[in-house]
């Protein structure tokens, strides 16, 4: 921590972020050390990754013919992430000559079933954590997957044959869905989704898979790409 604070005093936020990320979830830390570490990592990730300060890559200068989609593909991140970071609301997107904060992807996720937590990583860099609930639909979720597809307004298919469309208030999947599978394009009933039942976050839910509250699913949906790796473990 002395080394980290020295780097912070010198304004070397990205270097401090790298150093601290190496110790995230390292065995042997006390609860107090873990809290101190994660609190500081949350602040650093917010600045290094998600603010408009270009601390990981030089700003990208938009060229004629560039679109949000083409720039996002260049850096292997969703276009929504670049829009969110840079505050782009204009439907025309960025204009030639604009400077954009860019982040070299892809991001990946690690889901801790025992602690009901989803952690986002950017390579070896800690990039945020979100509390989740775990639905009882899939009792054996552990494994390594990729985000096989992303969608809006998912239909719920229960293990007992129950089906709820996107407009059914009994649908536990919220409005956003990241389907998980062995390969891109694979149809899967395992996924990360939103929920309006925030009282279940941090525990088990009667239906669904890996659920985040409405605001958090919007963030995660905009961070993970189709093809991003997702590790589910205990």
Secondary structure, DSSP 8 states (H G I E B T S, - for coil): -HHHHHHHHTT-HHHHHHHHHTTTT-TT--HHHHHHHHHHHHHHHHHHTTSS--SSS--EE--TT--HHHHHHHHTS-HHHHHHHHT---TT---TT-EE------EEEEEETTTTEEEEEETTEEEEEEE-EEESS-S---EEEEEEEEEES--EE-TTS-EE-TT-TT-TT-SEEEEEESSTT---SEEEEEES-GGGTTSEESS-SEEEEHHHHHHHHHH--TT-EEEEE-
